[in-house]
């Protein structure tokens, strides 16, 4: 009986303890929420972290706290940790679409515009909450297309290559491209996902015309199969492989292995300056005498987190690392070095000239002063771009980017040859200086009229187009209620080098439909009376505008001269007007809405002589105005006879 009472008391005590702990947890949560509501975000964060450090919480509660912490970081302006905590919440509860709006906004604040838009559209497709949609929509409707649509880079392969997960360690070796990925057999919704986040697997792919094929897990090299390899480099002129592997906690260590008689030796840790260093990625100079590597070396006098360091080989030992200086290293991270010839390529998220996230940069070893060059678009975007490698032949290569991905996805992109382009950017506005958004912009090869690619202007009329320096380009613009426009967009010729790719700014003014404003049009007719179909884009836009606005009239003044015989010119000009009216009728505009006058062998006094070619010319003025409104056309009282 005593034992029974003792057991019962124990159960009661345990129940009271659990209830008490739960009550305390609820009380702390309530206080933390109150701090958040009062904009005391730092205090709220401390309380939420205290909850997480306490007793084990249900998954739903953990997810909720992660989301609240993300909101705190966002309000404090720390957008990267906000994104990280929100991604933790979404891994625990991937189907909870209510997180999509805040995640979309956090991605936008991190500069990941295309991803932000993707989650906005996902939320719009799965939710009827119009209040939130109206709130987040304006902040996301800006120009992202200009930063991703370009003719020089392409995502490679199919889903067999660009699977879910991270991509790292791109490297050419033995005629193939090697890379590491966590996407192999990785299910982000699985309960044990977090424990496999560092399960990198090395793949190798055949390379043909910048396309990766036959991408399979590497099985011939035991060092790649048995270790979580995230990057590697082949020591120049040998079969010795240096590789970075992660331990169970995700800590990187540098090893090497030597190929002898088709067998790789047991891995050996590489010590730099006599110490084991947490190398993230590495590259060798062509002579093998220097190793450039990325690492966070606490207490070594670095400039931020991961810096680039250089170690020299003396005998068989790598010497004490030397920081590569403040022109290369920043307060941020410098990662994925790659050396081609005398040029070092690397990625950084801390350089002054930065599109967003990690950008790819180059710097020459030959220059006495290290001048870091941003490779600009299309290599860089508002997302993360890193791990660039150039093929041994120097005819292009690959890099990794998150520019067009969903949560935690990387993709491998290719570039054919080393493109020689000018990135032309600016604003599209009307004649009054007002920005014009959503203008269709087509880049055409002027020599054969072949369309190279298409894009649109974005928020505030901003646009960006890539002009191939090897082609004569033409930019064609089209926007409803504006006259179509063709611009000679040939770029300034540059040398065919990475660092030669340049950017130029050029603003474009579109002429729009304004009522009671006279417009001049030339090139509409052949020397006969026929309408020249090759020059009707402007006339088609007029017809569409009139069709959409049935209360408007078109007034036309035609000045024409072909022959010295005025009577002949009168007949010809009347025929031209007749054909013009027929053209408008065929496109939905009634003849009753057209008013016209013709003037033979006369031109307005302000018409320049330089435009009169071979004594055969014409000039057409038109005005669009509402009915019962007197048009304001050029004065016809003062003519000059031809």
C-alpha positions as CSV (number, residue, x, y, z in Angstrom):
1,X,0.0,0.0,0.0
2,X,2.8,2.4,0.9
3,X,4.5,1.7,-2.5
4,X,1.3,2.4,-4.3
5,X,0.9,5.7,-2.5
6,X,4.5,6.6,-3.2
7,X,4.0,5.8,-6.9
8,X,0.8,7.8,-7.0
9,X,2.5,10.8,-5.4
10,X,5.4,10.6,-7.9
11,X,2.9,10.6,-10.8
12,X,1.1,13.6,-9.3
13,X,4.4,15.4,-8.8
14,X,5.5,14.7,-12.4
15,X,2.2,15.9,-13.7
16,X,2.4,19.1,-11.6
17,X,6.0,19.7,-12.9
18,X,5.0,19.2,-16.6
19,X,1.9,21.4,-16.1
20,X,4.1,24.0,-14.3
21,X,6.7,24.0,-17.1
22,X,4.0,24.3,-19.7
23,X,2.5,27.2,-17.8
24,X,5.9,28.9,-17.6
25,X,6.5,28.3,-21.3
26,X,3.1,29.8,-22.1
27,X,3.8,32.8,-19.9
28,X,7.2,33.5,-21.4
29,X,5.6,33.2,-24.9
30,X,2.9,35.7,-23.9
31,X,5.5,38.1,-22.6
32,X,7.7,37.7,-25.7
33,X,4.7,38.4,-27.9
34,X,3.9,41.5,-25.9
35,X,7.5,42.7,-26.4
36,X,7.2,42.1,-30.2
37,X,3.8,44.0,-30.3
38,X,5.5,46.9,-28.5
39,X,8.3,47.0,-31.1
40,X,10.8,45.8,-28.4
41,X,12.3,43.3,-30.9
42,X,15.7,42.7,-29.2
43,X,13.9,41.8,-25.9
44,X,11.5,39.6,-27.7
45,X,14.3,37.7,-29.4
46,X,16.0,37.0,-26.1
47,X,12.8,35.5,-24.7
48,X,12.1,33.4,-27.8
49,X,15.7,32.0,-27.7
50,X,15.2,31.2,-24.0
51,X,12.1,29.2,-24.9
52,X,14.0,27.2,-27.5
53,X,16.8,26.5,-25.0
54,X,14.3,25.1,-22.5
55,X,12.3,21.9,-22.7
56,X,11.6,20.2,-26.0
57,X,8.7,21.9,-27.8
58,X,6.2,20.5,-30.2
59,X,7.1,20.9,-33.9
60,X,4.2,23.4,-34.5
61,X,5.4,25.5,-31.5
62,X,9.0,25.5,-32.7
63,X,7.9,26.5,-36.2
64,X,5.8,29.4,-34.7
65,X,8.7,30.6,-32.6
66,X,11.1,30.4,-35.6
67,X,8.7,32.6,-37.6
68,X,8.4,35.1,-34.8
69,X,12.2,35.3,-34.5
70,X,12.4,35.9,-38.2
71,X,9.9,38.8,-37.9
72,X,12.0,40.3,-35.1
73,X,15.2,40.1,-37.2
74,X,13.4,41.6,-40.2
75,X,12.1,44.6,-38.2
76,X,15.6,45.1,-36.8
77,X,17.0,45.2,-40.4
78,X,18.9,41.9,-40.1
79,X,17.5,40.3,-43.2
80,X,19.9,37.4,-43.6
81,X,19.2,35.9,-40.2
82,X,15.5,36.6,-40.7
83,X,15.7,34.5,-43.9
84,X,17.6,31.7,-42.1
85,X,15.1,31.4,-39.2
86,X,12.2,31.5,-41.5
87,X,13.6,28.7,-43.6
88,X,14.0,26.7,-40.4
89,X,10.3,27.2,-39.8
90,X,9.4,26.3,-43.4
91,X,11.4,23.0,-43.1
92,X,9.4,22.1,-40.0
93,X,6.1,23.1,-41.6
94,X,6.5,23.2,-45.4
95,X,2.8,23.2,-46.1
96,X,2.1,26.3,-44.0
97,X,1.4,28.9,-46.8
98,X,0.8,31.7,-44.3
99,X,4.6,32.0,-44.1
100,X,4.9,32.7,-47.8
101,X,4.2,36.5,-47.6
102,X,6.8,37.2,-44.9
103,X,9.3,34.9,-46.6
104,X,8.6,36.7,-49.9
105,X,9.3,40.0,-48.2
106,X,12.5,38.8,-46.5
107,X,13.8,37.4,-49.8
108,X,13.1,40.8,-51.4
109,X,15.1,42.5,-48.6
110,X,17.9,40.1,-49.3
111,X,17.9,41.0,-52.9
112,X,16.5,37.7,-54.1
113,X,13.9,39.3,-56.2
114,X,12.9,36.3,-58.5
115,X,12.6,34.0,-55.5
116,X,10.5,36.6,-53.8
117,X,8.2,36.8,-56.8
118,X,7.9,33.0,-56.9
119,X,6.7,32.8,-53.3
120,X,4.3,35.7,-53.9
121,X,2.8,33.8,-56.8
122,X,2.6,30.6,-54.8
123,X,0.8,32.4,-52.0
124,X,-1.6,34.0,-54.6
125,X,-2.3,30.6,-56.0
126,X,-3.1,29.0,-52.7
127,X,-4.7,31.8,-50.7
128,X,-7.8,34.0,-51.0
129,X,-6.4,36.6,-48.6
130,X,-6.7,39.7,-50.8
131,X,-5.6,42.0,-48.0
132,X,-2.1,40.6,-47.7
133,X,-1.9,40.2,-51.5
134,X,-2.6,43.9,-52.0
135,X,-0.1,44.8,-49.4
136,X,2.9,42.8,-50.7
137,X,2.2,43.1,-54.4
138,X,3.4,46.6,-55.0
139,X,6.8,46.0,-53.3
140,X,7.4,43.0,-55.6
141,X,6.3,44.4,-59.0
142,X,9.6,45.7,-60.2
143,X,12.0,44.8,-62.9
144,X,13.5,41.4,-62.2
145,X,13.4,40.1,-65.8
146,X,16.2,42.4,-66.9
147,X,18.5,40.7,-64.5
148,X,17.9,37.2,-65.6
149,X,16.9,37.2,-69.3
150,X,20.1,37.4,-71.3
151,X,21.5,35.7,-74.4
152,X,24.8,34.6,-72.9
153,X,24.1,32.1,-70.0
154,X,21.9,29.1,-69.8
155,X,20.9,26.6,-67.1
156,X,22.4,23.3,-68.0
157,X,21.0,19.8,-68.1
158,X,17.7,18.6,-66.8
159,X,16.5,17.8,-63.3
160,X,19.0,14.9,-63.2
161,X,21.8,17.6,-62.8
162,X,20.0,20.5,-61.2
163,X,18.3,18.7,-58.5
164,X,17.0,20.1,-55.2
165,X,19.9,21.1,-52.9
166,X,23.2,22.9,-52.9
167,X,25.9,22.7,-55.5
168,X,29.5,23.2,-54.7
169,X,33.1,22.5,-55.9
170,X,32.9,22.8,-59.7
171,X,36.1,21.6,-61.1
172,X,37.4,20.3,-64.5
173,X,39.4,17.1,-64.2
174,X,40.3,14.4,-66.7
175,X,38.0,15.8,-69.4
176,X,34.9,15.9,-67.2
177,X,33.2,18.4,-64.9
178,X,33.0,17.4,-61.2
179,X,30.7,19.0,-58.7
180,X,29.3,18.2,-55.2
181,X,25.6,18.3,-54.4
182,X,23.3,17.6,-51.4
183,X,20.5,16.9,-53.9
184,X,21.3,13.3,-54.3
185,X,18.5,11.3,-52.6
186,X,17.6,14.3,-50.4
187,X,14.0,14.9,-49.4
188,X,13.4,18.3,-47.8
189,X,10.2,17.2,-46.3
190,X,11.7,14.1,-44.6
191,X,11.9,14.0,-40.8
192,X,15.7,13.4,-40.9
193,X,16.4,16.1,-43.4
194,X,18.4,18.2,-41.0
195,X,20.7,15.4,-40.2
196,X,21.6,14.9,-43.9
197,X,22.1,18.6,-44.8
198,X,25.8,18.0,-45.1
199,X,25.5,14.8,-47.1
200,X,27.4,15.9,-50.2
201,X,27.9,13.5,-53.0
202,X,30.4,14.1,-55.8
203,X,29.1,13.7,-59.4
204,X,31.0,13.8,-62.7
205,X,29.5,14.7,-66.0
206,X,30.6,14.5,-69.6
207,X,30.9,18.0,-71.2
208,X,29.7,18.5,-74.8
209,X,29.0,21.9,-76.3
210,X,28.6,23.3,-72.8
211,X,26.0,20.7,-71.9
212,X,26.4,18.3,-69.1
213,X,25.4,14.7,-69.9
214,X,25.7,11.3,-68.2
215,X,25.8,12.9,-64.8
216,X,26.5,10.1,-62.3
217,X,27.8,9.7,-58.7
218,X,31.5,9.4,-58.8
219,X,32.4,5.8,-57.9
220,X,35.9,5.3,-59.2
221,X,37.6,7.5,-56.5
222,X,37.1,6.1,-53.0
223,X,38.1,9.5,-51.5
224,X,35.0,11.0,-53.1
225,X,32.7,8.2,-52.0
226,X,33.7,7.9,-48.4
227,X,33.9,11.6,-47.6
228,X,31.6,14.5,-47.6
229,X,33.6,16.4,-50.2
230,X,32.5,19.9,-51.0
231,X,35.4,21.1,-53.1
232,X,38.7,19.9,-54.6
233,X,41.6,21.0,-56.8
234,X,44.1,19.0,-58.7
235,X,47.7,19.9,-58.0
236,X,49.2,21.2,-61.4
237,X,51.0,18.6,-63.4
238,X,50.2,15.7,-61.1
239,X,47.4,13.3,-60.2
240,X,47.5,14.5,-56.6
241,X,44.1,15.7,-55.4
242,X,43.5,18.2,-52.6
243,X,39.9,18.1,-51.3
244,X,37.8,19.7,-48.6
245,X,35.6,17.3,-46.6
246,X,33.1,18.0,-43.9
247,X,32.9,16.1,-40.6
248,X,29.6,15.2,-38.9
249,X,29.3,18.7,-37.5
250,X,29.9,20.3,-40.9
251,X,33.5,21.5,-40.1
252,X,35.7,21.5,-43.2
253,X,39.2,19.9,-43.3
254,X,41.7,19.9,-46.1
255,X,43.1,16.5,-47.2
256,X,45.2,15.2,-50.2
257,X,45.4,11.9,-51.9
258,X,47.9,10.7,-54.6
259,X,47.0,8.5,-57.6
260,X,49.5,5.7,-58.1
261,X,49.0,2.8,-60.5
262,X,45.2,3.6,-60.8
263,X,44.9,3.5,-57.0
264,X,44.5,6.6,-54.7
265,X,46.4,6.6,-51.5
266,X,44.8,6.9,-48.1
267,X,43.8,10.5,-47.4
268,X,46.3,12.7,-45.6
269,X,45.5,15.9,-43.8
270,X,47.1,19.0,-45.3
271,X,48.6,21.3,-42.8
272,X,49.2,25.0,-43.7
273,X,51.8,26.7,-41.6
274,X,52.0,23.6,-39.5
275,X,48.3,23.8,-38.5
276,X,45.0,22.3,-39.5
277,X,42.9,25.1,-41.0
278,X,39.2,25.2,-41.9
279,X,39.6,25.6,-45.7
280,X,36.4,26.2,-47.5
281,X,37.7,26.0,-51.1
282,X,41.0,26.3,-52.9
283,X,42.9,26.8,-56.2
284,X,46.5,26.6,-57.3
285,X,48.6,28.8,-59.5
286,X,49.8,27.2,-62.7
287,X,53.3,26.5,-61.4
288,X,51.9,24.9,-58.2
289,X,54.0,27.2,-56.0
290,X,51.1,29.0,-54.5
291,X,47.7,27.9,-53.1
292,X,44.9,30.4,-52.8
293,X,42.2,29.3,-50.3
294,X,39.1,30.6,-48.6
295,X,38.8,30.3,-44.8
296,X,37.8,32.0,-41.7
297,X,41.0,32.2,-39.6
298,X,40.2,33.6,-36.2
299,X,43.0,35.7,-34.7
300,X,44.9,35.9,-38.0
301,X,44.0,39.5,-38.8
302,X,41.3,38.9,-41.4
303,X,38.9,41.5,-42.7
304,X,35.6,39.6,-42.1
305,X,34.3,36.1,-42.2
306,X,35.8,33.9,-44.9
307,X,38.8,35.7,-46.5
308,X,41.1,34.7,-49.3
309,X,44.6,33.6,-48.1
310,X,47.8,32.6,-49.9
311,X,50.3,30.0,-48.9
312,X,53.6,29.3,-50.6
313,X,55.1,25.8,-51.0
314,X,58.6,25.4,-49.8
315,X,60.0,21.9,-50.1
316,X,57.0,19.7,-49.1
317,X,55.5,22.1,-46.7
318,X,52.8,24.8,-47.1
319,X,53.9,28.0,-45.3
320,X,52.1,30.3,-43.0
321,X,49.1,31.8,-44.8
322,X,49.2,35.5,-45.8
323,X,45.9,37.5,-46.2
324,X,45.4,38.7,-49.8
325,X,44.6,42.2,-48.7
326,X,41.8,44.6,-48.3
327,X,41.2,45.2,-52.0
328,X,40.1,41.6,-52.3
329,X,38.9,40.8,-48.8
330,X,36.0,42.6,-47.2
331,X,33.8,42.6,-44.1
332,X,31.8,39.9,-45.9
333,X,32.7,36.5,-47.3
334,X,35.2,35.7,-50.1
335,X,34.8,32.2,-51.4
336,X,35.4,29.7,-54.4
337,X,38.7,31.0,-55.8
338,X,39.6,29.8,-59.4
339,X,42.7,30.6,-61.3
340,X,42.9,30.8,-65.1
341,X,46.2,32.0,-66.5
342,X,47.1,35.1,-64.6
343,X,43.6,35.9,-63.5
344,X,42.1,35.0,-60.1
345,X,38.3,34.6,-60.0
346,X,36.4,34.5,-56.8
347,X,33.0,35.4,-55.3
348,X,32.2,37.9,-52.6
349,X,29.2,39.4,-50.9
350,X,31.0,42.4,-49.4
351,X,32.6,44.3,-52.4
352,X,31.4,47.8,-53.0
353,X,30.2,47.1,-56.5
354,X,27.6,44.3,-55.9
355,X,24.3,43.4,-57.6
356,X,23.2,41.4,-54.5
357,X,24.2,38.3,-52.6
358,X,27.5,36.8,-53.9
359,X,28.9,38.2,-57.1
360,X,31.8,36.9,-59.2
361,X,34.9,39.0,-59.5
362,X,38.3,38.9,-61.2
363,X,41.7,40.3,-60.4
364,X,45.0,40.0,-62.3
365,X,48.1,38.7,-60.7
366,X,50.2,40.8,-63.1
367,X,49.0,44.3,-62.0
368,X,51.1,46.0,-59.3
369,X,47.9,47.3,-57.8
370,X,45.2,44.8,-57.3
371,X,42.1,46.1,-59.1
372,X,39.1,43.9,-58.5
373,X,36.6,43.8,-61.4
374,X,32.9,42.8,-61.0
375,X,32.1,40.5,-64.0
376,X,28.7,42.2,-64.1
377,X,25.7,40.6,-65.8
378,X,25.1,38.0,-67.1
379,X,27.5,36.2,-64.7
380,X,26.1,38.2,-61.7
381,X,22.5,38.8,-60.7
382,X,20.6,40.0,-57.7
383,X,20.9,36.4,-56.3
384,X,24.0,34.4,-55.3
385,X,26.6,33.7,-58.0
386,X,29.7,31.7,-57.3
387,X,32.0,28.8,-58.1
388,X,33.0,30.0,-61.6
389,X,35.3,27.6,-63.6
390,X,36.6,28.1,-67.1
391,X,37.2,25.1,-69.3
392,X,40.9,24.1,-70.0
393,X,40.4,25.2,-73.6
394,X,39.3,28.7,-72.4
395,X,36.1,28.5,-74.5
396,X,33.6,29.2,-71.8
397,X,32.7,27.3,-68.6
398,X,30.2,27.0,-65.8
399,X,29.1,28.6,-62.5
400,X,26.5,28.2,-59.8
401,X,23.7,30.6,-59.2
402,X,20.4,30.9,-57.2
403,X,19.0,33.4,-59.6
404,X,16.0,31.3,-60.7
405,X,15.4,28.8,-57.9
406,X,13.1,27.9,-55.0
407,X,14.0,27.4,-51.4
408,X,17.7,26.2,-50.9
409,X,18.1,25.3,-54.6
410,X,21.3,26.1,-56.6
411,X,21.6,25.5,-60.3
412,X,24.6,25.1,-62.6
413,X,24.7,27.6,-65.5
414,X,26.9,27.5,-68.6
415,X,28.3,30.2,-70.8
416,X,29.4,29.5,-74.4
417,X,32.8,31.0,-75.1
418,X,33.6,34.2,-73.2
419,X,31.0,36.6,-74.4
420,X,32.0,40.1,-75.5
421,X,29.1,42.4,-74.7
422,X,28.0,45.8,-73.5
423,X,25.3,45.9,-70.9
424,X,23.2,49.0,-71.8
425,X,21.0,50.3,-69.0
426,X,18.8,53.4,-68.5
427,X,15.2,54.5,-68.2
428,X,12.3,54.7,-70.6
429,X,10.2,57.8,-70.2
430,X,7.7,59.9,-72.2
431,X,8.4,63.3,-73.7
432,X,7.4,64.9,-70.3
433,X,10.0,62.9,-68.4
434,X,7.5,60.5,-66.8
435,X,8.7,56.9,-66.5
436,X,7.1,54.2,-68.7
437,X,6.9,50.7,-67.2
438,X,6.3,47.4,-68.9
439,X,7.6,48.5,-72.4
440,X,8.2,45.5,-74.7
441,X,11.9,45.6,-75.8
442,X,13.2,43.4,-78.6
443,X,16.9,43.1,-79.4
444,X,17.3,42.4,-83.1
445,X,20.4,41.6,-85.3
446,X,20.1,44.6,-87.7
447,X,21.9,42.7,-90.5
448,X,19.4,39.8,-90.8
449,X,16.5,41.0,-88.7
450,X,16.8,38.0,-86.4
451,X,15.4,38.4,-83.0
452,X,18.2,37.8,-80.4
453,X,16.1,38.0,-77.3
454,X,13.2,40.0,-75.6
455,X,12.7,41.7,-72.3
456,X,10.6,44.5,-70.7
457,X,11.2,47.7,-68.8
458,X,10.5,47.5,-65.1
459,X,9.6,49.7,-62.2
460,X,10.1,53.4,-62.9
461,X,10.9,52.6,-66.5
462,X,14.3,51.0,-65.7
463,X,15.6,48.7,-68.4
464,X,18.8,46.6,-69.1
465,X,19.7,44.9,-72.3
466,X,22.8,43.0,-73.4
467,X,24.3,44.1,-76.7
468,X,26.6,41.6,-78.5
469,X,29.7,43.6,-79.6
470,X,30.1,41.3,-82.6
471,X,26.7,42.3,-84.0
472,X,24.9,45.4,-85.3
473,X,22.0,45.5,-82.9
474,X,18.7,47.3,-83.1
475,X,16.4,47.8,-80.2
476,X,12.6,47.8,-80.9
477,X,10.3,49.2,-78.3
478,X,6.5,48.8,-78.2
479,X,4.0,50.0,-75.7
480,X,0.2,50.5,-75.9
481,X,-0.7,54.1,-76.5
482,X,2.8,55.0,-77.5
483,X,4.3,55.0,-81.0
484,X,6.6,52.1,-81.7
485,X,10.3,53.0,-81.8
486,X,13.4,51.6,-83.3
487,X,16.8,52.5,-81.8
488,X,20.3,51.8,-83.2
489,X,21.7,49.9,-80.2
490,X,25.1,48.9,-81.6
491,X,27.6,48.8,-78.8
492,X,31.0,50.3,-78.6
493,X,33.4,47.6,-79.7
494,X,35.4,46.1,-76.9
495,X,38.3,43.7,-76.7
496,X,37.3,40.0,-76.3
497,X,38.2,39.8,-72.6
498,X,36.4,39.3,-69.4
499,X,37.3,42.6,-68.0
500,X,36.5,44.4,-71.2
501,X,32.7,43.8,-70.8
502,X,31.3,47.2,-70.0
503,X,28.1,49.0,-69.0
504,X,26.8,52.2,-70.6
505,X,23.8,54.3,-69.6
506,X,21.3,55.6,-72.2
507,X,17.8,56.9,-71.5
508,X,15.1,56.4,-74.1
509,X,12.2,58.8,-74.8
510,X,8.9,57.3,-76.1
511,X,6.5,59.5,-77.9
512,X,3.0,58.8,-76.7
513,X,-0.5,59.6,-78.0
514,X,-1.4,63.1,-76.9
515,X,-4.6,64.7,-78.0
516,X,-4.5,67.9,-80.1
517,X,-0.8,67.5,-80.7
518,X,0.5,67.5,-84.3
519,X,2.8,64.6,-85.2
520,X,4.9,64.3,-88.3
521,X,5.2,61.1,-90.3
522,X,7.4,60.2,-93.2
523,X,8.2,57.1,-95.2
524,X,4.6,55.9,-95.2
525,X,4.1,55.7,-99.0
526,X,6.1,54.4,-101.9
527,X,6.8,56.9,-104.7
528,X,3.5,55.4,-105.9
529,X,0.4,55.9,-103.9
530,X,0.6,52.5,-102.2
531,X,1.1,52.3,-98.4
532,X,4.6,50.9,-97.7
533,X,3.8,47.9,-95.5
534,X,7.4,47.9,-94.1
535,X,6.8,51.3,-92.5
536,X,3.3,50.8,-91.0
537,X,4.1,50.0,-87.4
538,X,3.5,53.6,-86.4
539,X,0.2,53.7,-88.4
540,X,-0.9,50.4,-86.9
541,X,-0.5,51.8,-83.4
542,X,-2.6,54.8,-84.5
543,X,-5.3,52.5,-85.8
544,X,-5.4,50.5,-82.6
545,X,-5.6,53.6,-80.5
546,X,-8.5,55.0,-82.6
547,X,-10.3,51.6,-82.5
548,X,-10.0,51.5,-78.7
549,X,-11.3,55.1,-78.4
550,X,-14.3,55.5,-80.8
551,X,-15.0,59.1,-79.7
552,X,-11.8,60.3,-81.3
553,X,-11.2,61.6,-84.9
554,X,-8.1,61.7,-87.0
555,X,-7.1,64.9,-88.9
556,X,-4.5,64.5,-91.7
557,X,-2.7,67.2,-93.6
558,X,-0.7,65.8,-96.6
559,X,2.0,67.8,-98.4
560,X,3.2,65.9,-101.4
561,X,5.5,66.6,-104.4
562,X,6.7,64.2,-107.0
563,X,6.2,65.9,-110.3
564,X,6.3,69.6,-111.3
565,X,2.8,69.0,-112.7
566,X,0.6,70.2,-109.8
567,X,-2.5,68.4,-111.3
568,X,-0.6,65.1,-111.3
569,X,0.5,65.6,-107.7
570,X,-3.1,66.3,-106.7
571,X,-4.4,63.1,-108.2
572,X,-1.5,61.1,-106.6
573,X,-2.0,62.7,-103.1
574,X,-5.7,62.0,-103.2
575,X,-5.0,58.4,-104.1
576,X,-2.6,58.2,-101.1
577,X,-5.2,59.5,-98.8
578,X,-7.7,57.0,-100.2
579,X,-5.3,54.2,-99.6
580,X,-4.6,55.5,-96.1
581,X,-8.3,55.4,-95.3
582,X,-8.7,51.9,-96.7
583,X,-5.8,50.7,-94.5
584,X,-7.4,52.2,-91.4
585,X,-10.8,50.6,-92.4
586,X,-9.1,47.2,-92.6
587,X,-7.9,47.7,-89.1
588,X,-11.3,48.7,-87.6
589,X,-11.4,52.5,-88.1
590,X,-14.4,53.9,-90.1
591,X,-13.7,56.4,-92.9
592,X,-16.2,58.8,-91.2
593,X,-13.6,59.3,-88.5
594,X,-10.9,60.7,-90.9
595,X,-10.7,64.3,-91.9
596,X,-8.0,65.4,-94.4
597,X,-6.5,68.2,-96.6
598,X,-3.9,67.8,-99.3
599,X,-1.4,70.5,-100.4
600,X,0.3,70.0,-103.8
601,X,3.8,71.3,-104.6
602,X,3.8,73.1,-101.2
603,X,5.6,72.5,-98.0
604,X,5.4,74.3,-94.6
605,X,8.2,76.9,-94.3
606,X,9.8,75.0,-91.4
607,X,10.3,71.8,-93.5
608,X,14.1,71.7,-94.0
609,X,15.6,71.5,-97.5
610,X,17.9,68.6,-96.4
611,X,14.8,66.4,-96.3
612,X,13.9,67.0,-99.9
613,X,15.6,64.3,-101.9
614,X,15.7,64.3,-105.7
615,X,12.8,66.8,-105.7
616,X,10.5,63.9,-104.6
617,X,9.1,64.1,-101.2
618,X,6.0,64.2,-99.1
619,X,5.1,65.1,-95.5
620,X,2.1,64.0,-93.5
621,X,1.0,65.7,-90.4
622,X,-1.8,64.2,-88.2
623,X,-3.7,65.2,-85.1
624,X,-5.9,63.0,-83.0
625,X,-8.6,64.9,-81.1
626,X,-12.1,64.4,-79.7
627,X,-15.1,65.2,-81.9
628,X,-16.3,68.8,-82.0
629,X,-12.8,69.9,-81.1
630,X,-10.8,72.1,-83.6
631,X,-7.4,70.5,-84.3
632,X,-4.2,72.5,-84.0
633,X,-2.2,71.6,-87.1
634,X,0.8,73.4,-88.6
635,X,0.0,76.8,-90.1
636,X,-0.8,76.5,-93.8
637,X,-1.0,80.2,-94.6
638,X,2.7,80.4,-95.2
639,X,3.9,77.9,-97.8
640,X,6.9,77.7,-99.9
641,X,6.5,76.4,-103.4
642,X,8.9,73.7,-104.6
